[in-house]
Amino acid sequence: MTSAKKRERGQGSIGNVPGSRFLYIWYYDNAGKQHRESTRSTLRSVAQEMLNQRLAAMGRGEHSPQELKSIRYEDMRQILIDNYREKKIGKLVEEKQEDGTVKVYPHKRNLKVLDEFFAGMRLDQIDTDVLRAFRKKRRDEDMIDDPTINRNLSILRRMMNLTIQERKLQFAKPYFPMVSEAGRVRKGFVTPEQFDKLMSEMPNHLKPYAPFLYEDVSRTTAAKDIRWSWVDLKEGIIEIPEEITKTGAPQTLPLSDALTSMLKKHFRQDDAPVFDTTNFRKEFQHACVAVGFGKITKMVSPKGYKWEKYKGVTPHDFRRSGIRNMVRAGVPEKVAMSISGHKTRAVFDRYNITSTDDVKDAIKTVTRYNKSRAGN
């Protein structure tokens, strides 16, 4: 038997449960189901505060914390896939499983490693210790570097955020042990001369896409989703809607005369992608290797899995280089930031990194100035 102080329906109640020294609270959720929770306290004031929080949450249309125990990784995964479909984020691919079922994966979003590790886990079981165990496995057993593991965890965190938002849950999210890359910011640049050399090794179908990344400093994920309906070749601009940009704000990107001329030769269909990005990353890496900007090493994991590890210039170096080129060409920083999509000066400055050549040029400028003053 339990004892609880009787209140009007909807106000909840506080009472004792035989065998426990702690107070319990009783309340009804929005579906009319009664819930009982231990307050883990003997103080009535603590119990009352907890009850007030639960009633307020029910009043806002939120679900009971007890529902956390019914939500598993697979539920969160499906919510993520549904969100990708609804927002038309990237490409979804279907893959037949050994048991005959079909599983959906976001293109180039590695959910398989998450599926393997977190299969069957409840939302409330995924705490920081579990996340650290995942990072350790990926690093020690799978020989995966920290930036890639960070991206894995970011996808899981997005799943969790969407689940909490969609299910209207009150849930204290765990701390995600992301390895900071502060001090490891890439400083790779591609000069216009180097870019021309690299372009000579790129296949023809990628030659409009690569210059767009370099000149318009676009992110690869946004550029590949650009549709012809957003392009105005007469004005030489592309209007990118807010759903596609990382910042959630629309962007207007100018097209160079050379790029405009290239695009005019292509077949145009409103809902079709502007750029052919087939095998871009692979072709990009092989072109870099051909001109000495990168190196590919064949790797084998302890389990016998083989892959190629690339090290060298990356497509994102185009973005960094393009931003620096704009600033060096005298484009006002405010305009450059509107093209790059950076909302804050701090993030923009991470891309507009001073290179060794910039430092050398500065010293030469100071030397010339000193000589001119000495001659007066």
C-alpha positions in Angstrom: 0.0 0.0 0.0 1.1 3.6 -0.6 0.0 6.7 1.2 -0.3 10.0 -0.5 -2.0 13.2 0.5 -5.2 13.5 -1.6 -5.5 16.5 -3.8 -7.7 17.6 -6.7 -7.1 15.7 -9.9 -4.5 17.6 -11.9 -2.6 18.9 -8.9 -0.6 15.7 -8.3 0.2 14.3 -4.9 3.1 13.6 -2.5 3.4 10.5 -0.3 5.3 7.5 1.0 5.9 4.1 -0.4 6.4 1.2 2.0 10.1 0.1 2.2 11.5 3.5 1.1 12.5 6.4 3.3 12.2 8.8 0.3 9.0 10.8 -0.6 7.3 10.0 -3.9 5.2 12.1 -6.2 2.2 11.1 -8.3 1.0 13.0 -11.4 -0.8 12.5 -14.6 0.6 13.1 -18.1 -1.2 14.7 -21.0 -2.4 11.2 -22.1 -4.1 10.6 -18.8 -1.5 8.1 -17.6 -0.5 8.3 -14.0 3.3 8.4 -13.1 5.1 7.8 -9.9 8.6 9.0 -9.2 10.9 8.9 -6.3 12.2 12.3 -5.2 15.3 10.7 -3.6 14.7 13.1 -0.7 12.9 13.1 2.7 12.2 16.8 2.5 8.6 17.8 1.6 9.9 21.1 0.1 12.1 19.1 -2.3 9.2 16.9 -3.3 6.9 19.8 -3.8 9.4 21.6 -6.0 9.9 18.4 -8.1 6.1 18.0 -8.4 5.7 21.6 -9.5 8.3 21.1 -12.2 6.5 18.0 -13.5 3.1 19.7 -13.5 4.5 22.8 -15.2 6.1 20.6 -17.9 2.8 18.8 -18.5 1.1 22.2 -18.7 3.5 23.1 -21.5 2.6 20.0 -23.4 5.9 18.2 -22.6 6.1 14.5 -22.0 7.0 12.7 -18.8 10.7 12.0 -18.0 9.6 8.4 -17.7 9.2 8.3 -21.5 13.0 8.5 -21.7 13.1 4.8 -20.8 11.0 3.9 -23.9 13.2 5.9 -26.4 16.0 3.9 -27.9 18.8 4.8 -30.3 16.8 3.4 -33.2 14.0 5.8 -32.4 16.4 8.8 -32.5 17.9 7.5 -35.7 14.5 7.4 -37.4 13.8 11.0 -36.2 17.0 12.1 -37.8 16.2 10.4 -41.1 12.7 11.9 -41.1 14.2 15.4 -40.5 16.6 14.9 -43.5 13.6 14.0 -45.6 11.4 16.9 -44.4 14.2 19.5 -44.8 15.6 17.9 -48.0 19.0 17.8 -46.5 21.4 16.0 -48.8 20.8 12.6 -50.3 19.3 9.5 -48.7 20.4 6.0 -49.8 18.7 2.6 -49.1 20.8 -0.4 -48.3 19.4 -4.0 -48.0 20.4 -5.8 -44.8 21.3 -9.4 -44.4 17.9 -10.1 -42.7 16.2 -8.8 -45.8 15.1 -5.4 -44.4 16.1 -2.1 -45.9 17.9 0.6 -44.0 18.2 4.2 -44.9 21.4 6.1 -44.6 22.2 9.8 -45.2 24.7 10.0 -48.0 28.3 10.4 -46.7 27.1 10.5 -43.1 28.6 7.5 -41.3 25.7 6.2 -39.3 27.0 2.6 -39.5 29.5 3.1 -36.7 26.8 4.6 -34.5 24.4 1.8 -35.4 26.9 -0.8 -34.4 27.9 0.8 -31.0 24.6 2.3 -29.8 22.2 -0.4 -31.0 19.4 -0.9 -28.6 20.5 1.7 -26.1 18.0 3.8 -24.3 18.3 7.6 -24.5 18.8 7.8 -20.8 21.6 5.2 -20.9 23.7 7.3 -23.3 25.8 9.2 -20.8 29.2 10.8 -21.0 30.9 7.5 -19.9 29.3 5.7 -22.8 30.4 8.5 -25.2 33.9 8.3 -23.9 33.9 4.5 -24.5 32.7 5.1 -28.1 35.6 7.6 -28.6 38.1 5.1 -27.2 36.9 2.3 -29.4 37.0 4.4 -32.5 40.5 5.7 -31.7 42.1 2.5 -30.3 40.4 -0.3 -32.2 39.3 1.4 -35.4 42.4 3.7 -35.7 40.2 6.7 -36.5 41.4 10.3 -36.0 39.8 12.7 -33.6 38.2 15.1 -36.2 36.3 12.1 -37.7 35.2 10.9 -34.2 34.0 14.4 -33.5 31.8 14.3 -36.6 30.4 10.9 -35.5 29.5 12.4 -32.1 28.0 15.5 -33.7 25.6 13.3 -35.7 24.6 11.5 -32.4 24.1 14.9 -30.7 21.9 16.1 -33.5 19.8 12.9 -33.1 19.4 13.6 -29.4 18.5 17.3 -29.9 15.9 16.5 -32.5 14.4 13.8 -30.3 14.1 16.1 -27.3 12.6 18.8 -29.5 10.1 16.5 -31.3 9.1 14.5 -28.3 9.0 17.6 -26.0 11.2 16.0 -23.4 12.8 17.5 -20.3 16.2 15.8 -20.4 19.6 16.9 -19.2 21.8 16.1 -22.2 25.2 14.4 -21.4 28.5 16.2 -21.9 29.8 15.2 -25.3 33.6 14.6 -25.1 34.6 16.4 -28.2 38.4 16.8 -28.7 39.1 20.5 -29.2 41.0 21.3 -32.3 42.1 24.7 -31.0 45.7 25.2 -32.0 45.2 22.6 -34.8 43.5 25.0 -37.2 44.6 24.1 -40.7 46.7 26.7 -42.4 46.8 25.2 -45.9 46.5 27.6 -48.8 46.2 27.2 -52.6 47.6 30.1 -54.6 46.0 31.0 -57.9 49.0 29.6 -59.7 48.7 26.3 -57.7 45.0 26.2 -58.4 45.6 26.4 -62.2 48.1 23.6 -61.9 45.6 21.5 -59.9 42.8 22.2 -62.4 44.9 20.8 -65.2 44.6 17.4 -63.6 40.9 17.6 -62.8 38.4 15.8 -65.1 36.2 18.0 -67.2 32.9 17.3 -65.4 34.4 18.8 -62.2 35.9 22.0 -63.7 32.9 24.2 -63.0 32.5 22.9 -59.5 36.1 23.3 -58.4 36.4 27.0 -59.5 33.1 27.7 -57.7 34.5 26.4 -54.4 37.6 28.4 -54.9 36.1 31.7 -56.1 32.9 31.8 -54.1 34.4 30.1 -51.0 31.3 27.9 -50.8 31.1 24.9 -48.5 31.1 21.7 -50.5 27.9 20.5 -48.7 26.0 23.6 -49.8 27.5 23.9 -53.3 26.5 20.4 -54.4 22.9 21.1 -53.5 22.6 24.2 -55.6 19.7 24.0 -58.1 19.4 25.8 -61.5 16.3 27.6 -60.3 18.5 29.6 -58.0 20.9 30.7 -60.7 20.6 33.9 -62.7 23.2 33.7 -65.5 22.2 37.1 -66.9 23.0 38.8 -63.7 25.8 36.4 -62.8 24.6 35.5 -59.4 23.3 32.5 -57.4 20.6 33.0 -54.7 21.0 30.3 -52.1 18.0 29.9 -49.8 18.3 29.7 -46.0 17.5 26.0 -45.7 20.8 25.1 -47.4 23.2 27.5 -45.7 25.0 26.5 -42.5 24.1 29.8 -40.8 20.4 29.6 -41.7 20.6 32.9 -43.6 20.1 33.3 -47.4 23.2 34.1 -49.5 23.8 35.9 -52.8 26.9 34.6 -54.5 28.5 36.3 -57.5 29.8 34.3 -60.5 32.9 35.2 -62.4 32.7 35.7 -66.1 34.7 32.5 -66.7 32.4 30.4 -64.5 29.3 32.0 -66.0 30.5 31.2 -69.5 31.1 27.5 -68.4 27.6 27.2 -66.9 25.9 28.7 -70.0 27.2 25.6 -71.9 25.4 23.2 -69.6 21.9 21.8 -69.9 19.6 23.6 -67.4 16.6 22.1 -65.5 15.1 24.0 -62.6 15.1 21.2 -60.0 18.4 19.6 -61.1 21.8 20.2 -59.4 23.9 22.8 -61.1 27.2 21.1 -60.5 28.3 17.6 -61.4 30.1 16.4 -58.3 30.5 12.7 -59.2 33.5 11.2 -57.4 34.7 14.7 -56.5 36.7 13.9 -53.4 38.4 10.9 -54.9 39.3 12.8 -58.1 40.4 15.8 -56.1 42.8 13.7 -54.0 44.3 12.0 -57.0 44.8 15.3 -58.8 46.6 16.7 -55.7 48.8 13.6 -55.6 49.6 14.1 -59.3 50.8 17.6 -58.8 52.6 17.0 -55.5 50.0 18.6 -53.2 49.1 15.4 -51.4 50.0 11.8 -50.6 47.9 8.6 -50.4 49.0 5.8 -48.0 47.5 2.3 -48.1 46.3 1.3 -44.6 45.2 -1.9 -43.0 43.4 -2.1 -39.7 44.0 -4.9 -37.1 40.8 -6.5 -38.3 42.1 -6.6 -41.9 40.0 -3.7 -43.2 41.9 -1.9 -46.0 41.5 1.7 -47.0 43.5 4.6 -48.4 44.6 7.5 -46.1 45.0 10.8 -47.8 47.1 13.7 -46.4 47.5 17.0 -48.2 45.5 19.9 -49.6 41.7 19.5 -49.0 38.7 21.0 -50.7 38.2 23.2 -47.6 41.6 24.8 -48.3 39.8 26.3 -51.3 37.5 28.1 -49.0 40.3 29.4 -46.8 42.3 30.4 -49.9 39.4 32.2 -51.5 38.7 34.2 -48.5 42.3 35.3 -48.2 42.4 36.1 -52.0 39.3 38.4 -51.6 40.9 40.3 -48.7 44.3 40.6 -50.5 42.5 41.8 -53.6 40.9 44.7 -51.6 37.4 43.3 -51.2 35.9 45.0 -48.0 35.8 42.5 -45.2 32.1 43.1 -44.7 31.4 42.1 -48.3 33.8 39.1 -48.1 32.0 37.9 -45.0 28.6 38.2 -46.8 30.0 35.9 -49.6 31.6 33.5 -47.2 28.6 33.3 -45.0 30.5 34.1 -41.8 28.3 35.9 -39.2 31.1 36.8 -36.7 34.5 38.4 -37.2 36.1 35.9 -34.9 35.3 32.9 -37.2 36.1 34.9 -40.3 39.5 35.7 -38.9 40.2 32.0 -38.5 40.0 31.7 -42.3 41.8 34.9 -43.1 45.0 33.5 -41.6 48.3 35.2 -42.1 50.7 33.1 -44.1 54.5 33.0 -44.1 54.5 34.9 -47.3 52.3 37.6 -45.7 54.9 38.0 -42.9 57.7 38.2 -45.4 55.9 40.8 -47.5 55.2 42.8 -44.3 59.0 42.8 -43.5 59.9 43.9 -47.0 57.3 46.7 -46.8 58.8 47.9 -43.4 62.3 47.7 -44.8 61.4 49.8 -47.8 59.7 52.3 -45.5 62.7 52.5 -43.2 65.1 53.0 -46.2 62.9 55.8 -47.5 62.8 57.5 -44.2 66.5 57.2 -43.7 67.1 58.8 -47.1 65.1 61.9 -46.1 
